[in-house]
Amino acid sequence: MVEPTLAEKPTLPTNVHRYGCVKDDIMFEVLDSVLTEAECRALINRMSPALKSVSGALSRLHPLGEQRASKTEYCLSVMENKRFADVIWQRLMDSEAFASIYKYTQREGCGMPLGLAPRLRLLRYEGSDRFDAHYDRIVPDEATGSESLITVLIYLNDGGGVDFSGGETLYINPENMAESVGVVPQRGRVVLFEHCLYHSGSPLQHIDDSANQRKYVMRTDILVPLVLVCGWMHAPSRGVAKYANLFQRLGYRTEVVESHVGHLFMPPAWIHAKSPTVAALESAASIANNDDTELVIIPHLISGGGCISWYCVERHLRQRGVRFFVPAMIFDSSPNSGKGFDVFEGSFDKILDDFTSTTTSPVKRWIARTVLKAGWAAVMLRWSGRFGPDPLQRNFAKLIIADAAIPKLFLYSSNDVIITAPEVEEAIAAAAAGGTPLDQVNFHTSLHVSHYLDYPEVYEQSIVNFLTKYVP
């Protein structure tokens, strides 16, 4: 096949970028000969039988702040095909366009892409079908205030009067809709652009027999991972932020959820149900313009509290219909084995000693120990009998057994008296028995949730090595 080559691209109009990015820094490339004529025909033939009409008159917030009607009319067919998505991604990586993709990830600090979303969408336009001006998908990033992902449009037949007339992808100045530039569809051509460019699919121009005027385009997206840092119970915000900063320094977007002791009593449906982080994740993966893009989440789970948080966050996302997938998990000072709370029966006094070791007053130490014992008794009572399994058993059953296919990194210590090395190693053994790809690091001397504090370089390098291996 002919090697993909950069095509001449039009000069983008003023104000096309939602956040005013300088034109020279905008991610926008046109690449020819990415797919062969035979591949384009095969995609049309394979996906056309499943085409269904999509129609919507949506009220969207125009960039100038007013509400305007936005009309969408087309036919849609969806196919999951990771192998073919990987083939296209490899061609993009081998092309001259990849330099722009890399530059974009450096600008946004969003980490190197994982590849293309395997969910391929075939869109067919005919008759009066159109797609009014819009931004593809709003992906809020609290750190940068911008979007993070890249749209991939693949034209499967020829415009310019060959297979159809009109149907150009227009990039528009929202302050002057007459100021626009277009990319003419060409079989095998790919257009790459960041989601926050204001654009539309122009209507077809019916010069001859309308039955022959059909535009076929395939849509997918470049996936960029997000690390969800799930903190330990009652962790100080600054303490959890250090982990978010670590991943941001490595080039990943991050979100944080915190944990507190009340989560030991609450049912999963209540935990983080109204969390701003869950809302942000839901918004990040929200389906706009009938899009089906998946969010990529790497959970970093610190102690039992972090595991409980992720168990509940994942549950909320799935119940709300959010499309996402998890390529890897990182466990810090966790998880517990499948024994649940019963594992603490013989070691609770040692744990109390550890918690109260910095309290110098004997009276205050006694009060603290009494309160902690009473609280622990209440937790044990809460999950006794028919109220089980307890949260730690749920964590083990879901994260270790059910999620056995997800690669995992275990960071723990022989000096941890809260979630001990034998506990973590029992979970590691269960994961290995289930065929889980895994790495493990025993820091030996660091205390519970102190591995990064005591061994920052080893901790960071362990994560880099793991993600390089399993999340290329």
N, C-alpha and C positions, 0 to 999 in steps of 0.2 A: 504494500500500500504506500501511497504518497505520504511523506512525513508532514505532520501538522506545521503550518507556518503562520506567523502573525500577518493579519490582513490590515490594510489601511483602515484606521478608525476615524470617525468624525470627531471634531472638536466639540466637547460638551458645552452646553449653554451655561450662562450665569445662573447661580442659585440652584443648580440641579441637585446639589448635595444638601441633605437635610440639616447638617450642622456646619455648613459653610466651609468644608474642607477645601484647601487650595487645589486647583484643578490638576496640577502636576502630581499631587499625592493621591488622587482618587484611583481606586482600583477599578479599572475598566479596560478590558482587552477583547479583541475580536480575533479568533483563531480559525483558520480554514483547514479543511481536510482532516478533521479529528475522527470522523466516521466515514466509512466508505459508502458508496452508493448502494452496495448490496446490504450492508448493515442497516442503512436507513430504511430500505424497502422491507427488510425482515422485521424491524421494529413496528412499522406501520401494519404489516400483515398480521403479526402476532397479537398486537394490542388492540387493533380496531374493533374486533368482535365484542369487546367488553366496554366500548364507549357508552357513556351515559351523559345525558344533557345536564349542564350546570347553569343555573340562571339565578342572578341575585341583583337586587337593587338596594345597595347598602348606603347608609348615611355615614360618610367618612369625614374626619376632621381635615379640612384643607389646610395646607401649610400657612395660609394667611390668617387662619383662625376662625373661618366661617364654615358652616356645614353645607356640603354640596352632595348631590346624589351621584353615586358611582355605580355604573352598570357593568355587569359581567355576564357574558353569554358565550358559551362554548361547550364542547363535549370532552369528557375526561375519562381516561382509563389509567388504572394504577397497576404496577407490577413490581414485586419484590425480586430483585436480581442482583445480589451482591457481587457475584463473579463478573458480570458485565460492567457494573459500576466500577469495580476495581480496574478493569481493563481501560476504561475511559480515564480514570484517575491517573493511571500510569502514563498514558499518552500526554495528559496535561503536565505531569511532573517532568516529562522528558522534553517538553516544548519550551519555547522562549517565554511563554506566558507565565511560567512558574516563578520567574524573578519578581513579577508584580504581585503574585500571591504572597510570596515570602516578605516582600516589602510591606504589604498590608498587615500581615501578622505582627511585624515589628512595630508598625505604627500604632496598632491597637493593643499590643501586649496581650494577645489572646492565645498564644501557643500555636505550635505548628499544627496544621490540619490533620485529621485522621484519614481523610479521604472523602469520597462522595457518598451521600446518603443512598442506601440500596433501594429506597422506595422511588422508583422512576415513574413519572407522570406524563402520559401522552395527552396533549391537548389538540383538538381539531377545531378549526374555525371555518365556518361556511356561512353563506347567506349574509345576514346582518350581524353576525357574532362580533363581539368586540371585548376589549378589556380596558376600561377607562384608567386614567392616570392614577397612580398610587405609589406608595412605598411597599416593598414586598412584605416585610415582616418586622415589626418592632421588637428588638431584643435589647432590653435595658441593661446597661452595665453601670452599677452604682459608682464604680471608680472612674470611668471615663465619660459617662453620659452619652455614649454612642452605641451603634450597633456593631455586631461582631462577625456575622457570617456573610458568605458570598453566594450569589445566585448563579446558577449554570443553566443557560438556555442552549438547547441543541436543535438546530433546524433540520428537519427530515426531508423537506422538499424545497423547490426553488421558487422564490418570488421574482419580482422584476418582470412579470409578464410571461414567465416560462410555464410554471404550474398554476400560478395565480398572480394577480396584481394587487398592490397595496399590501397590508399586513405587516408593515415595517414595525420594528420595536423603536419607539420614539422616546428620546430623553428630553425632558421639558423643563423650562424655567417656570416654576409655579407662580411667579409674579407677573409673567407675561406668557400666557399659554401659546401664543403664536410663535414664540422663540423656541424652536426644537430642532433636533437633529435625529436622523434615523439610521438604523442598521437594516439593510435589505437581507431577508432570509436567503440562505444558499445552502443546498444540501450538504450535510456534514460540517457546517460552520457552527462554532460555539462562541457564545458571548458570555464573558465573565464580568460581573459587576457587583459591588457591594449593595446590600439591601436598601441603603438609605439614598439611592438615586431615584428621583421622581421620573416615572416612565409609564408608558402605556403600550398596548397592542393596537395599532391602528386598524380600522375596518378594511375588509377586502373591497376592491374596486371591481365591480362586475361589468366587464366589457363584453364578454362573449357568453357562452352557455354557463349559467351559474353552477351547474352540477360539476363542472370541471374546476371550479374555483374553491379549492380546499387547501388550507394551510395546516401543516402538521409540525408541531414543535414538542420536544421533550424537555421537561423541567426537572431539575434536581438541585441539590445544594452541597456546598463544601462544608463538612462538619468540623467544628472546633470544640474541643472538650472544655468542660467546666468542672472545677474541683469544688465539692461541697464539704467544707470543714465542719464536722459535727463535734462540738466541744464536750468536755467531761462535765459532770454535775457540779453546779455552782462554780464553774471556772470563771475567773475574772475576764472581762471582755478583752483587756490588753493581752492576757495570756493566750487566748484563742486567736487573737489578731496576729500573733507572731507566726502562726502556722499559715494563715492566709497570706501574710507577707512573703513567706517562703515560696509558696506556689506562684504568687504574682511575680516574684523575682525569676522564677523558672519559666515565666511566659504564659501562665494559665490565668484564665478568668476565675474568680472565686465568689462563693457565697458562704455565709456562716450561719449555723443554727446553734443555739445554746441549750443547755440542759439544766434541770434543777431536780431536787429530791422529790418534788411532787409527782414527777413522771413515774416514780416507782408505784404509785397508788392508782394512777389514772388509766383508763382503757385507751388503746391505741387511737380510737376515733377522736379523742379529745386532745391528744398531744400534737402540738404544732398545727392544729386545724386552722387557726387564724394567723399563723406566722407570716410576717412580711416576706420572709425568705421563700416560703412555699408559694406565696402569691407571685413573687418575682420569677421563680422557676416556671410557674404556670404561664405567666405572661411571656417569658422567653421562648416557650414552645407553643405559644398560642397559634391557632390556625387562622391566618388571614388570607383572604382571596382564595378560600378553599385549598389552602396549602397543607401539606402533610409532612413538614420537616420534623425530624427527630432531634431532640436535645441529647447531648452526650454528657453524662455525669460520671465523675470519678469520686466516690465517697471516701473521705479521710476520717476514720472513726476512732475517736479518742476515748478510751475506757468504756465501761458499760453504758454510761449516759449517752455517749456518741452513737453506740450501736442501737440503743432504744430510739434515738432521734431519727436515724436513717430508716429504721424499720417503719416508723410512723410516717415520715415524709414520703417514702416510696409508696406506701399504702394510699396516702392522699392523692398523689400524682396519678396513680393508676385509676383510682375511683373517679377522678375528674377528667379522665380521657386524655391525659397528656401523653404524647408519644416521646419516649426517651429510651436510651439503652445505656448499660453500664459496662464499659470495656475492662475495668479493673477496680479493685478495692484495696484500701490500705488500712490496716488495723494497728493502732498504737495503744499499748497497755490493755489489750483486749484481743479476742472475746473470752468470755467464760466458757467452760465446757457445758455439756448438756445436763449437768447435775442441777443447774439453777442455783437458787438461794441456799439449798442444803449444803453446798460446798463450804459455806462460811461457818457452819456449826462448830467446828473444832478450832477455828482460827480467829473467832470474833474478838477475843480479848487482845490478841496481838494487833489486830486492826485498830482497836480502840487506843491502844498504846501509841500507835503510829499517828493517829489523828490528834491526840492530846499531848504529844511529846513536847510541843513548844509552850505549853501552858505551865507556868512556874508555880502558880498558887495551887496548893493541894485542894482547897475548897472549890475553886473554879474547875479544877480537873475532875473532881468528883461529880460536880453538877453536869459538866459536859458529857462525862461517861454515862451518867444516869439518863440524860436526855437522849443520847444516841442509842442506848439499850432499849429505851421505851419506843423510840421511833422504829428500831429494827424489829421489835416484837410486833408492832402494828403492821409493818410491811409483810412479815411472815404470815400474820393472820389474814391480811387482805387477799393473799394468793393461795390460801390453804384450801384443801378439798376441791369442791366443784368449781372454784374460782380460777384454778390453774389452767394452762401452764403459766408459770411466772414469767416476767419480762426477759430474764436471762435465758430461760429455756426457749422462749420464742425466738430470741436473737440467734441462738445456736441452730435451731431447726431451719430458720429461713436463710441466714447468711452463710452458714457452713454447709448444711445438707442440701437445701433446695437450690442455692446459688452455686453449686459445686463447679459449674462450667466457667465461672468468672475467675480470672487470675487474681491472686491475693498476695499481699506483702504483710508479714507479721513482724512488728517491732515490739520487743518485750525485754524483760530483765529478770535474772535470777534473784535480784534483790527487791523485787516488787512483792510486798506482803498483802496487797489488796486483791489484785488479780495475778496470782502467782504464775511462775514459769511452768510448773506442771499443768496448771489449768489451760494456759495458752497452748502448750505443747500437745495436750489432749485434743484441742480443737484443730491444731495443725495436722495431727495424725488422722483425724476424721476427714479433714479436707483432702489429704493425700490419698486416703482410701477411696474417696469419691472421684478421684481423677483430676482434682483441681491443680492447675499450674500454679506454683507458689514459690516465693522466696521468704526467708526468715532471717532475722538478725537478733541475737541475744546480746544486750548491752552489759549484762552481768552485774554492774555495780550501781546503776542508776535506779532511783526510786520510781514509784508509780507516776505516770505522765511527766517524767523528768528526763526522758531520753534525749529529746531535742535540746533541752537546757544544758545537759552535761556533755553531750557529744554532737554538737551542731554539724560539724563537717561530715562525720560518718553517717549521721541521720539523713542529711540532704543527699549525699552521694548514693545511699541505699535506695532512696526514692527515685533519683535520676536513673540509676541502673535498672530498677524494676520497670519504670514507665518506658524506658527506651526498649526494653525487651518485649513488653506486652502491649504497649500503646504506641506503636511507631508513628 
